[in-house]
Amino acid sequence: MTETREVVLKRLNKRLAAISDVGSANSVLFWDQQTYMPKGAIVGRAEQMATLSRLAHEMLVDSETDRLLDAAGDPDPEIVEGALIRRARRDHEKATRLPSRLVEELSRATALAEPAWAEARANSDWSRFAPHLEKIMPLQREVAESLGYEDHVYDALLDGYEPGATKARLEVMFDELKAGIVPMIRAISSENGGDRAALLHGEFDEATQERFGEEVATSFGYDWEHGRQDRVVHPFCLNLGPGDVRITTRFDPDWLSPALFGTMHETGHALYEQGVDPSYARTPLANGTSMGVHESQSRLWENLAGHSRPFWSCFYPRLRSAFPEALGGVESEEFYSAINAVSPSMIRVEADEVTYNLHIVLRFELEVALLEGSLSVADLPDAWNAKMEEYLGLTPKNDAEGALQDVHWAAGLFGYFPTYAIGNVLSVQLFDEAVKNQPGIPDAMRSGEFSALLGWLRENVHRHGARYYPDELVRRVTGRPLETGPYLRYLNDKYGELYDLTR
């Protein structure tokens, strides 16, 4: 007896929900590993996560999934049903190219690599992590070759984080960014105005930092009934399933910036996930459409809101009251100048808006070389240091400041780094569109009110989840493709005024 379309879709949705549930369970294990898991449990946890990764993969590539997707046909992707089937088919087709053995091996290798990376970073000892990356690299190349690509091996991995993006397109974007940013850095450096950010270093009680960060996240719109914040080495946001979107941060009692702006950043990610249409839960549409769009949300809330004058006109009196000894004698304009100080630095997550993208260019070029085989794991620290000198005029004192500073390669996230730059560029394009449609947003921010901004983002970006591919979404929201122009104008206007570059 032939199944009706209604029955086919019901069975397909049930299968996709089960796959989602297995993925969510794996995410819970990952979150626990990063936050509370005892150190000695890592070997068993690696096996558990490898098993769940393999099970989810096997369910996705199973012949029954293929049959149901085929029977579902090709409905219009402009309707939700069609968009869901399109995403599910994309996931299925990609997964069928990957052997279950490879998925399991990569999951195990990265689960073991992350704690090794954390230990290596703490001791600034590349040799403790290098053997793990040596195991990960051939697996990453095998993944890329299995997925297939038209022009470059990097495209296969990049497409997993930013559908439709290519190495060639990224190189155009990076060339435009370098052409606009490098002269700005030189002009700012020539000003030699001293260390504007020095006042951000001092004694900042961790518990007070935590309370203030929670207050900011709440004002942005983060729903604590469906989330929580914990401490980790490298902050992240994770959607553990319907109604459970968690953020993490790290605190430095001698430096205000990491936790303050890290919390804003991860809250931006969480707002996106919490804003997805609830009817998409346990389907391929339930998360953000790409990591570039995701980063546009974190960078928008961290920079366009959190580093702005309107924000601090409301929140600075509260911050100064929270830290009267460190900030009691600091006026609001001096604080605004400090948090927007431009100075080349070693660490990406602590980089200012102007120099940040050069950190991404560096990582992009290095991971492309690793995948191509033109750069060995053993030579990576020296190559990193050389590019730091080339792009930022700095040489790391040790590998903790250099090639060990990010967790991404330990986690197997090759192709992820460029999405940070895409997010930076897109954050301004989206914010400009929001203000054009809701001109009262800046004034509302001065009063500590963010519902207009969040409401616009929820309506135009968040609720759609993965319904539209990133290029489709950007054109739908702004009427044009991703452009570097608005972002570079924003940097020139903001930092031209801060550093008096227009005279």
N, C-alpha and C positions, 0 to 999 in steps of 0.2 A: 504494500500500500504506500503510495506516494505521500510524503509529509507535506503538510501545508506550510506556507511561508511563515505563518505565525508560530508553528511548532519548531521550525528550523531556527528562527531567531531566539525563541525561548531556550532551546538547547544550547545554542551558541553562547548566549549571555550567561547561562549557568556555568559553562565550561570556562569562559573568560573570567568569571567571578572566582572560580576555584583557583585558577592560575594566579590571579591577583592576591588571593588569600595566602598562598604559599609565598609569594614575593613579600607580602607584609610581614609574615612570620620571620622570614630571613632578615628583614629590616629591623625587627625587634632584637634579633640576635646581634646584629651589627651595632645598634644603638647601645645595647648592654656591654658589648665588647669595648666600646669607646668610652663608656662612662663608669660602670660599676663592677664589671667582671674581674674576678681575681686573676692576677698575672699568670698563675700556674695553669689556668684553664684553657689557654690559647690553642693547644694542639687539638683538644676535643672540640672546641668551638669551630676551628677550621674545618674539621670533618663534618660537623653539623651543617654549616653553611654551604659546604660543597655539595652535600646530599640534597639540600633544599634547592640549590641552584640547578642541579641536574634534574630534579623532579619537575620543577617549573618548566624547564626547557623541554623535557620529554612530553609534558602535557601540551605545550604549545606546538610542537612539531608532529604530534600524533596524527595518524591518518583520519581520525574522526574530526579533529579540528579542521583539517584540510577539506574534508567532505562538507562540513557545515558552512565553511566560508565559501566554497564553490556553489553550494545550494542557495546561499544568501544573495547571490548575484552582485550587480554593481549599481546600487541605488545612488541617487544624486548626493554627492558629498556635501552639498549645501544644507541638507537636512541632517538632523542629529544621527539618525539611523545609518545613513550613508557614510557620514564622517566616522562613526564608530567602526563600521565594517572596513573602511579604507585603512584606518590605523591598525586594526587587528590583522588585516591582510599583510600590511607592511611588516609588522612584528613577526608574523608567521613566516613570511618569505625570508626574512633575515635569519630567523632562528633555524630554519631548515638547512641553511648553508653551514651551520656550525655543528660539528659532531658533539654529542652529549659529553663524550670523554674530554673534549677541549674545554667546554663550559665548566665542568667539574674541576679540571686541573687548574684553570685560571682562578676560579673561586678559592681553591685551597691555597694556591701560591700567594694571592694577595692577602688572604686572611693571616697567613704567617708573616708576610712582608711588613704589614703595618706596625705590629709591635716591635719588630726588628728596626724599622725606620725610627720609631719613637726613641728607642734606646740609643741608636746611632746618633740621632740628633742631639739627645741629652749629653752625649759624650763627645760630640763632634768627631765621630769616627766613621768615615766612609766605608771602611773595610767590613763593618758589621752589617751594613745594608747591601753592599755591592753584590754579594752572592745571590741575594733574593731578586735583585733587578736583573741579574744575569739569567735567572730562570723565567722571569716575566717577559723579557724582550722577545724571545723566540715564540712564546705563546701569543703575544700581541701581533707579531708578523703573521702567524698562522691564522689568527682571527681575521686580519685584514685581507689576506689572500683568499680565505674561505668566503668572506662576504663579497669580494670582488670590487672592482673600480674601473673607471674608464681612463683616467689620466695619471693619478698618482696614488701610491699605497696609502698615504695619509688620509685621502678622501674617504676611504672605507670606514676608518675609525671616527673621523670628524662627523660624518653623517649620523652616527649614533647619538650625538649630543645636539647637533644643529642640522636637522634635515634640510638638504638642498645646498648646504655650504660646501665650498671646495677650497683647496689650498690656493688655487689661482685667484679666487675672489678675495680671500683673506690677504694675499700679498698686495692687492690693489688697495684695500682698506688700510693696511699697515703703512704702505708708502704715503698715503694721504695724511695719516696721523703723524708720521715722523716729520713730514714736510711742514706741518703746522705746529708741532709741539717742540721740536728741537730748537728752533730760533727763539721760542718763548722762554725755554729753560735758560738759554744763553743770556737773554736780556734780563731775566730775573737774577741770574747769578752775578751779573755785572753790577747790580744794585748793592750787593754786600751789606744788607741791612742788619746783620747780626742774627742770633738764634731767636727767632720770634717764638718758637715752640717751647722754649725752656720752661716756661711757667706751667706746662702740662706735666712736668716732672716734679715730684715732691712726695708728701705723705698723703695717700688717699685710701682710707679705710675700705677694705674689700666689701664688707657688709653694706656700707653706705653706697658704694658704687653699685652693688647689686640692686638695692632698693630703688636707686635713681633710674637705673636701666629698665627695671620693671615698670616704673612709672611712665617712661618714654614709650615702651612697647605698648602699654595699655592705651596711651593717648593716640598712638598710631592706629589702634584698632585690633591688636592681637587678642584673641579669645583664649583666656587662661582656663576656661572650662573644658577646652579641647586642645590643651597644649601644656607644656612645662619647659623650664630652662634648667640645664645642667652644665657642669664644667668639664672641659676636655682640653687636650693639647692643641688641636686644630679645630676651631668652631665650624659647625655645620647645622643645617636644618634638615629634618627628615619627616616625611609623611609616612606614618606607620599604618595607615588605613583610615577608613571613614571616622571622622571626628577625633583624630589623634595626630596633630602636627606639632612636633617638638623642635625646640631650638637649643643651642648650646653656646657657651662663650668661655673666655678665659680672663683671669684677672691678674693685674700687676699692681701691687700696693704702692709702687713708686712711680707709676705712670698711668695717667687717666685715660688716654686714648684707646688702648686695645679693647677693653671691655665696653666702654661707652659707645664707640662706633661699630664694634663687632656685634653688639646686641642690636643696634639699628639695622645693620646689614642682614643679619639672620632673621630679624622680624620682617623685613621686606620680602624675603623668600617665603616665610610662613604666611603672610597675608595673602600671597598669591595662591598657595595651596588651600588655605581656609576659605578662599573666595570662589573656588570652583563649584559649579552647579552640583548640588548634592545628588541629583538624579544620575550623575556620571559615576558615582561610587562603584568600585570593584569592576570598572571597565577600563579599556585602554585610553579613555578620554579623561581619566580622573586626576591627572597631574598636569603640570605646566607643559606647554607645547614644545619647548626646547630650553636648553640651558642658557642660551643667549637671551631669550625673553625673560627667563628666570632671573638672570643677573641684572637685567634692566630694572627689575623690581627692587632687588636688594640695593643696587647702586642709586636708584632714584630716592629711596627713603634714607639711605645713608648720606648721600651727597646733596641732592637737590633740596631735600628737606633738612636733614641733620647738620649739614655744614652751611646753612643759610642764615642770613641776618634775621628774617622773619621768625624762624624757629627759636633762635637764642634771645630775641627780644622778649619772649615769654619765658623760656626755660633757664636763662642764665641767672636771674635772681634766685631761683630755686637751687641751682647748682652751687652758687656762691654761699647760700645759706647752709647747704649740706657740708661744704668744706671751707668753713670760715678762715681757718689758719692758712690754707694753701692759696685760697682765691679771694680772701677778704679785701685785699688791696688792689685787686685786678678789675679794671673797668671792662664793660661789655665789649667795646670796640677792640680793646687789647686782646681779649679772649678770642674774639672772632678772627683777628689777624693770626693768632697762635694756631688755631685749629685748621687754618687754611694756609699755613706756612709752606712754601715750596723749597724743598731741599732734597737732592738725590740721596736715597737711602738704600740700605742693604736688603731690607725685608719687604716683600711685595704687599703683604696685608697691612703694613703700616705706611705704605707709600702715599704721598699726596696725589691729588687729582691730576696734576700736570704730568708728573713723571710715571704714574702708574702703568700706562700702556706700554712703556718701554720695557718694563718687567715682563709683560706678556709677549712682546716680540721676541725677547731673549729665550723664553721657554718654548715658544712655537718653533723657533729655528733649531733649538737643541733636540726637541723630540722628533722633529722631522728627520734630522741627521741620525738619531738613534734607530729610527724605523728603517731608513734607507741602508743602514749599516756603515755609513761613512764616519760615524762616531762610535767608539766603544764605550762600554760602561766604565772601564778603568780610566779612560781619558775624560769622562764627563766633568769631574770637578774642575780640572784645569780649563776646559772649554768654557765652563760656566764663568769662571773668574775672568777669562779673557773678554767675554761678551759684556760682563759687568763694567769692565774698564772702558770698553768701546762705547757703550750706550749711556752709562751713568757716571763714568769717571771715577769709579770706586773699585777697590779690590777687597773681597771678603777676607777677614782675618783667619777664618776657619770654615770648615764645611757646614757647620750649623748655620752660619750666616750665608752660605752659598748653596751648593747643590742639595743639601739636606733640609732646606727650610720648608718645603712643601710636601704634603702627604700624597699628592695626586699620583705620582708614578708608582708609589708603593701600593696604592689602591687600584692600579691598572687603568687609570683615567687618561689614557692617551687620546688627544684630540679635544680635551676639555678646556685647556687653558685659553684658547682663542675666544671662547664664549664670554670671558670676562671683558674683553675689549668690545665685543659686539654689544654686551650689556651696557657698557659705558656710553657708547654712541647712541644706542636706542633709548636710554633713560632720558636724555635731553629731548629727543624727538617726541617721545610720549608726553613728557612734562609740558613741553611747549603746547602740544595739542590740548592737554587738559586745561591749561590756563586760558587758551584761546576760547574754549567752550565754557569754562567756569572762571571768569575774570576775578572773582572774589577769593580765589584760593590763597594768594599771598597774604591778604589781609586776615583771612581766617587763621592761617598759620601763626600770625603774630599774636593771636589770642589763644594759641595752643589747641586749635580746633582743626582736625584733619579729616572730618567726615566728607567734605566736598571732594577732596582729592581722592580719598579711598573710594568714595561712591563712584566717581568717574572711572577709576581703574577697575572696580568691580564690574561695572556695566560693560566696559569696552575691552578689557583684557582678561581679568581673573575668571569670570563665570564661564568663559569658553573652554577653559582647560586646554586639552589637546585637540579640540574640534577642528581648528585650522592649523595648517603648517605655518611656520614662522613668517615666511615671505608673504603668505596670504593675510595673516593677521596684521602685519605692519601696514600693508597697503589698505586693508579694510579700515584700520583705525586712523591712519594719518593721510591716506590718499596718495602715498608715494612710497617707493622702496626705502630701505635703510640708507641713510646718508650721513657722511661725516661732517657736512657743513654746519648744521645746527650745533653739534657738539663742540666743534672748534670755535665757533662764534661765542658760545657760552664761556669757554675757557678764556678766550681773549677779553671778553667784557669783564668777567669776574676778576681775573688776575691782572688785567691791565689796570683796573681801578685800584686793586690792593697794592700793587707794586708801582703804580704811577708810570706805566709804560707808554702812555699816550702823549707824553710831553716831548 
